Amino acid sequence: MNGPRRSGQVDAGPEPNRGRQGEEIVQSPSVTVITPVYNGGKFIEETVDSVLAQGYARLEYLVLDDGSTDDTLARLRRFSKHLTVVSHANVGETQTVNKGLEMAKGDLLCVVNADDPLLPGAIESAATAYRHNPDAVAVYPDWLEIDSSSRAVREVRLPDYDILRMLTEFNVALGPGVYFPRRVLSMVGMRDAGLCFTGDLDFWLRLALHGRLVHVPELLATHRVHAAAASSAQRGAQMASELVRLVEKCYEHPQLPENLRAQQKVILSRAHFIASYYCGSDLAARAGHITYCVALAPGPGSLMLLKHFRYGLWTALPEGMRKSIKKLLTVALPDDQHHSVRRH
């Protein structure tokens, strides 16, 4: 394996060759890894080491410091010969990532968070998958959830995603270790700076609307869960509202498959149901999403809402809201489901 690349340069790479069935396989793609960081001194060295240790010959590594006030920049100095560090005033993660996407020169791009190290073989596996699937709009692996000490907490094994599955199930665990060709940016654009909490999910949905996602069923990336992680503080009415807006945006997209258009109300109902979980202590926002859930698709929405009862979220609502929702459910639910409402 080759050592870390220097000064952000990428090599020319080998000539195209032939696969087992004689099909042409594109040359090994150049890869740009982008790491946005803000006050990430505690974890940044581990993450940078994990990227450079990949030993991928055609690697460009960009670390974009978003105005850190801790020792992040000092910790990055020892890597200065092996990557490109750019520092700017604090503008937020989305704009920082977009700046990295504009700078990137690689064929394949990957955003690696400052506290989420890659696992061995991650880049090579993604590059190989893309070589065999050059029409893909993204390549993604399974990943490990880790704690603040980098201990494995659980394995996250992902399904084979497409836009149908992503919208109908609305349970998308893409993120760590996703690689996408730079060429798709001209089709889907960059991250939406108007979204505070769901910019990455919005980007994955837009990719899935334009083409095929390729799953690499190996543990090749990590997602760290700790008190300082951005995701730990992201639950709230605004995040819930953004989740629903993402689905609405998909239905405004001209490339949405027709079979999904026929399911619009049920899918939007489910989006409101999921959004209600993210409202935290904002009971009015939660009640609003619950009401939309049932109003959009009375039968399916009501059955989904019964899950709130089972998971104890029902008792968090004020009594007046519970009475109103009970009335709504008794109209929407079949007669044989009414006993589930009466019990609560």
Secondary structure, DSSP 8 states (H G I E B T S, - for coil): -----STT--------EE-TTS-EE-----EEEEEEESS-TTTHHHHHHHHHTT--TTEEEEEEEES--SSHHHHHGGGTTTSEEEEES---HHHHHHHHHHH---SEEEE--TT----TTHHHHHHHHHHH-TT-SEEEEEEEEE-TT--EEEEE------HHHHHHH------TT-EEEGGGHHHH-S--TT-SS-HHHHHHHHHHHHS-EEEEEEEEEEEE--TT-GGGG--SHHHHHHHHHHHHHHHT-TTS-HHHHTTHHHHHHHHHHHHHTT-TT-HHHHHHHHHHHHHHSHHHHHHHHHHHHHTT-GGGS-HHHHHHHHHHHHHHS-GGGHHHHHT-
